[in-house]
Amino acid sequence: MKKTTRFLSVLLAVFLLLSSVPLMASAQERYEVIDEYQLEIGEDGVTVEFVPEHDGWYGFYTTGDYDTYGDLLDSDYNDICYSDDTDDDLNLYLKGKLKADETYYLQIYMYDYEEGKELPVTLCVEEAVYAVDAKLYETAENTCVRGAEFETANISDLLVEFELSDGSKVYWDYDSYGDIAGSYVETEFLCNEEGNILEVDGKAFLKISLDDVGMLVEYTVLDNPVESFEINAEFVMYENYGGYEDEESGTYYYMYLFDEDDTVTVHYKDGTSVTEQVMFFCDEYGCGIDTYDTQEADPWGVGEDNFFYATYMGHEIQVPVDVVAVPIRDIEVTKLPDKIEYEEIYQPLWDGAEIAITLLDGTTIKETISDDDLVYDAYSDEYTLNIDEYELKIYFWYDEMDEPYYAVSCFGVEERVYDFVFTRMRRVKEMNVIKATPTGEGTIIEVEYMDGTKETFEFDVMDYWEPMDFVFGRVKTVNGHTDYAIEPVYDDKDEVIGYNYWFLDEYVFVPVDDMVFEPAPGENLLGDADVNGTVNIKDATAIQKHIAGLTELSKVGEEVADADLNGDVNIKDATAIQKWIAGIETGLPIGGVVAG
């Protein structure tokens, strides 16, 4: 099944971001409080009425230990601005240009509310600073492409200076977020009455404004080099699967993503063309393919008359989508796994389970499942199981009554299995890491429980991923599956000094010197006598013990221990390694990769 995704151009995303990120005043920029409200905020928030005594810019912020957000509204409850966190704390900062003797409303909410309780917050009002002048501080030669001005305009070299009402000056550039007088910086091209970008003598004009002041940046408009483009993909969506249902209307809306095999071909006016993956397409003229659909106005139904729009460099095409009926009528676990009772630290094995799939034509496919048939994905925390041409997902969840179950699903058709029994886990008394690797694979941990029993686990990575330098994996034993995580620990110089091994709700710290860094086949290091992936003083010691007959090096260890490359392992090799560690030039390629 094919899916698609929305690919905004990078620069258009920046424009939208910069026009929607509230740039808040930090605490040190606040001025004399002219009014103060003591509020009690619960689940429904609170509304405060404010009537200014004179025209001007006003700022509103909260103080206290709670995370607030809210809106500033006019007398007709039209939104003037919205605010969540500021740069310096979790409190909101709202700012607006208000008129004397008119009524305004502040609606204040908090994330920290406790059900049935109202928490104290102070709302402060100040006469806010505001921008009174703007000028272009730094710029470069700027160009954009006709019909794709937003996508191709470069604003990364711009630096704008704003003078504030208190005489201070602040600066805005491409990377600016916050701390500009509590206001939004707006960036938009000037447009004509038809909504098209205004062009005068081959020039377009970008307006950058803060509060009541702004300035224009001139862009030279170039001819559009793109003749046309096309999407090379077939999009098949299954009825009522791969999207979401709107609760109010009951209408189903599809979420579509591009696959890695989907390509785009762009034809240029000079007769050349280029074909690349849609997901990573970016050429010298633009920054990607943008997509949108009109499902809200015209929901997709079964058939081939569905489509979404793709746009690039001012050109727009329709991409057809075929919505077909789900081929599966029912899924049933006709036989439970051989084992269904587990301690809470384990997830079930599926050996012996029988799963039946009933197709639309009434035929049934039955298959007895081995646990080895399942492919685990640590990112989604679910299993994939293939039965014939159908890909099933198995995952753990809770129902509306908080009853745990395992779901077996395919194309939105789901079977829930409530029969697994989970008993209270044995408490861990001590964990001892026998062998530690940074990926987890091959790690051996001995666990002693409070009841005196012991168990040894050898990690076998079924799948792992590394967000934020963490490694997540899963251990398979006769008792079931259980997870682990490995977290690097850094010193104040951002160098890794060891790893925390999280397992069975406990963790053990292992220093780097005690780690085993498994070298890739054929990539052993000269001098790495203990074959742990690094050369250090332990290798010199291992050679000395080997020479003395106290221990024996492995076959690979003995090969790489010959640090001086004379064909023999002796005390000279240990000495050469010690000199290399001390930074003394040896003329030997110690630490380099040698054939294993």
C-alpha positions, -999 to 999 in steps of 0.1 A, spaced: 0 0 0 13 35 -9 10 65 13 20 101 8 32 130 31 31 168 30 64 182 19 65 220 25 96 237 11 121 245 38 119 282 32 81 283 32 81 265 65 105 291 78 82 319 66 52 303 84 72 296 115 86 331 118 51 345 113 36 323 140 62 320 168 55 345 196 87 364 204 84 370 241 98 396 264 121 380 290 118 388 327 145 414 328 127 434 301 95 438 321 86 473 334 66 487 363 34 467 371 4 490 367 -22 464 377 -23 430 394 -49 402 396 -49 373 421 -64 344 403 -75 309 411 -73 287 380 -89 253 376 -97 230 347 -119 256 329 -94 284 333 -105 320 342 -115 351 323 -103 385 334 -118 418 321 -94 447 315 -102 483 305 -71 505 298 -71 541 310 -53 554 279 -43 542 244 -10 523 242 8 489 242 1 467 272 18 435 283 2 408 305 22 380 322 17 355 350 39 347 379 40 316 400 50 280 399 24 268 373 26 265 336 0 289 320 -12 298 286 -40 319 272 -55 345 248 -60 383 247 -94 391 232 -112 423 221 -147 433 233 -163 410 206 -141 381 218 -120 382 186 -85 369 193 -57 395 194 -29 372 204 -21 339 220 8 329 243 22 298 259 57 295 274 81 324 273 118 320 269 127 324 306 99 304 323 66 286 319 45 317 322 26 333 294 32 368 280 4 385 260 8 419 243 -15 442 223 -21 477 212 -53 487 231 -76 517 231 -87 536 262 -120 528 278 -126 498 256 -132 464 272 -107 435 266 -107 400 280 -79 377 290 -86 340 291 -60 322 312 -55 285 315 -29 262 330 -15 227 323 -9 219 359 -45 219 371 -56 192 395 -91 179 392 -114 196 416 -88 221 427 -80 257 418 -44 269 419 -31 304 427 -16 325 399 -8 362 398 -16 381 365 4 413 361 -2 442 337 25 465 324 28 493 298 49 474 272 77 486 250 71 485 213 89 490 181 91 526 167 116 522 139 132 495 117 161 493 92 180 467 73 212 462 91 228 436 68 217 421 35 230 404 3 219 402 -33 185 388 -31 166 369 -59 134 348 -61 117 329 -89 85 342 -105 55 321 -94 75 305 -66 86 336 -47 80 321 -12 98 289 -20 129 305 -35 134 337 -16 165 336 6 162 354 40 192 337 57 215 367 51 191 394 64 196 412 97 170 438 108 174 463 135 144 474 155 144 505 177 121 502 207 101 529 225 125 528 255 154 537 232 169 502 232 176 483 200 170 446 191 179 426 161 161 399 141 176 374 117 168 340 102 175 321 134 158 345 158 133 331 183 119 352 211 130 382 232 118 409 208 95 430 230 69 403 234 57 406 198 55 386 166 78 394 137 58 392 105 73 383 72 53 385 40 56 396 3 35 425 -8 5 413 -29 -19 430 -54 -57 430 -51 -59 396 -67 -37 381 -40 -7 376 -63 28 389 -53 32 424 -64 60 429 -90 73 463 -101 100 465 -128 111 429 -121 112 435 -83 92 419 -55 91 432 -20 93 413 13 79 432 43 94 425 77 75 442 105 73 443 143 44 460 161 35 491 141 67 495 121 82 476 92 106 478 63 108 464 27 135 441 13 138 442 -25 141 409 -44 150 406 -81 125 383 -98 139 356 -121 120 337 -148 107 303 -137 130 276 -151 105 247 -146 82 236 -175 63 209 -156 67 180 -132 51 146 -125 48 122 -96 58 86 -105 38 66 -80 6 46 -75 -14 55 -44 -37 28 -31 -56 34 2 -77 9 19 -112 19 29 -114 33 64 -78 25 71 -46 46 72 -62 78 85 -88 90 110 -125 94 114 -140 128 122 -162 122 153 -186 150 145 -193 142 108 -184 105 108 -164 112 77 -131 93 72 -100 112 62 -69 96 48 -33 103 59 -10 98 29 28 95 29 54 91 2 74 59 1 111 57 -7 103 42 -41 81 72 -51 99 96 -75 93 130 -90 104 140 -125 109 177 -132 111 190 -168 129 223 -173 124 249 -200 159 243 -214 148 207 -224 166 189 -195 149 169 -168 157 152 -135 142 123 -116 147 118 -78 130 104 -48 101 126 -37 111 124 -1 145 139 -6 140 160 -37 157 194 -37 174 211 -66 191 245 -71 158 262 -77 134 250 -50 133 230 -18 108 202 -23 74 191 -33 44 205 -14 11 185 -12 -24 192 0 -59 177 -4 -95 188 -3 -109 159 17 -127 182 41 -148 195 12 -149 163 -9 -141 132 13 -126 103 -5 -146 72 -12 -141 37 -27 -131 42 -63 -105 58 -86 -119 94 -87 -99 106 -56 -68 128 -58 -46 151 -39 -26 181 -52 11 184 -56 28 217 -62 63 227 -71 78 261 -83 44 275 -90 32 244 -109 3 223 -96 -8 188 -106 -35 163 -95 -22 129 -82 -48 101 -84 -56 79 -54 -74 46 -56 -94 37 -25 -102 0 -24 -121 -23 0 -102 -39 28 -95 -75 17 -99 -90 52 -133 -96 69 -121 -110 102 -91 -119 123 -93 -145 150 -68 -161 174 -82 -196 172 -56 -211 195 -38 -194 223 0 -196 226 15 -226 245 22 -203 275 0 -175 286 11 -167 322 40 -143 327 57 -122 353 51 -85 347 87 -80 335 81 -102 305 60 -99 274 45 -131 259 60 -155 235 36 -165 207 48 -200 201 19 -224 193 -7 -197 187 -29 -202 157 -43 -172 139 -70 -174 113 -77 -147 86 -111 -146 69 -110 -129 35 -139 -110 18 -147 -140 -4 -152 -162 27 -120 -182 25 -100 -186 56 -62 -188 60 -49 -205 92 -14 -205 104 4 -218 136 28 -191 148 63 -196 161 78 -167 181 106 -166 155 81 -156 129 76 -122 146 98 -92 137 100 -67 166 102 -29 160 116 -11 190 104 23 177 67 14 175 70 -13 202 50 -37 181 56 -70 162 51 -76 125 38 -110 114 34 -120 77 7 -146 69 7 -152 31 6 -117 16 -9 -100 46 11 -81 72 -3 -83 107 7 -61 137 7 -73 173 9 -48 201 0 -43 237 -27 -18 247 -56 -10 271 -93 -8 265 -117 19 277 -120 0 311 -82 -1 314 -81 -38 308 -48 -48 291 -49 -68 259 -28 -77 229 -42 -66 195 -37 -86 163 -46 -63 135 -44 -59 97 -60 -30 76 -79 -19 107 -95 -53 114 -86 -62 149 -87 -92 173 -81 -85 210 -66 -112 232 -73 -107 269 -63 -142 281 -27 -134 291 -21 -135 329 6 -113 345 18 -120 380 38 -97 402 75 -96 392 102 -110 415 121 -81 431 157 -77 420 183 -78 447 215 -72 426 226 -71 390 261 -80 379 272 -72 344 295 -100 333 301 -86 297 290 -52 285 288 -40 249 276 -5 238 250 -20 214 238 -45 239 244 -75 216 264 -101 234 260 -84 268 257 -109 297 240 -98 329 235 -120 360 205 -111 382 200 -122 418 165 -119 431 153 -113 467 142 -149 470 178 -161 464 173 -174 429 196 -163 401 192 -159 364 216 -151 336 206 -131 306 225 -128 273 212 -100 252 203 -108 216 193 -77 198 162 -83 178 160 -46 169 174 -14 183 174 23 175 194 52 189 175 84 196 194 108 218 223 83 220 201 57 238 201 21 226 168 2 231 167 -36 227 147 -67 236 159 -99 253 142 -132 244 144 -160 270 123 -191 277 103 -169 301 93 -143 274 105 -110 261 118 -81 283 134 -48 273 166 -31 281 181 4 274 217 15 273 225 52 280 260 67 275 272 88 305 293 119 297 318 139 317 320 178 317 340 176 284 312 157 267 334 126 265 318 92 272 330 78 305 307 48 307 272 34 301 241 29 323 224 -5 316 187 -3 324 171 -37 329 143 -52 349 135 -17 364 171 -14 377 204 0 363 241 -6 365 269 18 355 298 3 336 329 24 330 343 26 294 374 7 305 353 -23 314 333 -23 281 338 -48 253 338 -30 219 333 -57 194 353 -49 162 337 -55 129 350 -86 110 383 -78 94 387 -46 113 408 -54 144 432 -28 157 470 -33 159 479 -35 196 443 -44 208 455 -76 225 423 -81 245 402 -75 213 378 -51 229 378 -24 202 403 0 218 440 1 226 449 10 261 472 0 290 451 -32 295 465 -45 262 501 -41 274 492 -59 306 475 -87 286 506 -92 266 528 -93 297 505 -119 313 506 -139 281 544 -139 280 545 -149 317 521 -178 310 495 -164 334 468 -161 307 464 -168 270 455 -144 243 428 -153 218 438 -163 183 429 -128 170 444 -112 201 477 -129 195 478 -117 159 472 -80 167 494 -81 198 525 -81 175 526 -43 178 562 -40 164 553 -63 134 584 -85 138 564 -118 137 567 -125 174 548 -114 206 572 -104 233 579 -77 258 589 -52 231 552 -52 219 540 -43 254 566 -15 255 556 -2 221 520 0 232 529 18 264 549 44 244 520 49 220 496 54 249 520 80 263 522 99 230 558 89 222 564 85 185 570 48 177 568 49 139 543 19 142 507 19 130 494 10 165 457 17 168 452 13 131 429 -12 114 446 -45 104 432 -75 86 415 -99 110 
